[in-house]
């Protein structure tokens, strides 16, 4: 755990907390908005359309909405606090990849991107957090996990 210098640890903390705030805000705004639904985003999927259409089933969609809103919120809290960062980062990567493939026709996830868009950047940052165990650097994970 002592293999990073102070500036590197501080940079890691700022990056982790910043991404945590981004995810928390994205999630909590969905949680408090009773009219929010992922149906529009899912319905517009351009890649793996038959897979995403499964999520639009009236029985499954409320579960997807709940998992989406609370998943983002909890991921944000986990990153901000540095708590269970490895697990939450891995689950966050799955969420970002689901967003990525629904965003647009591969390899053009949006009008201004080729292959890489913001979801891929977020997924790579989460992969980095998981691989370096970012929660152990000025986070709650350092109290929970000992090497």
Buried (B, 14 or more C-beta within 10 A) or exposed (E): EEEEEEEEBEEBBEBBBEBBEBBBEBBBEBBEEEEBBBBEBBBEBBBEBEEBEEBBEEEEBEEBBEEBBBBBBBBBBBBBBBBBBBEBBEBBBEBBBBBBBBBBEEEBBEEEBEEEBBBBEBBEBBBBBBEBBBBBBBBBBBEEBEE
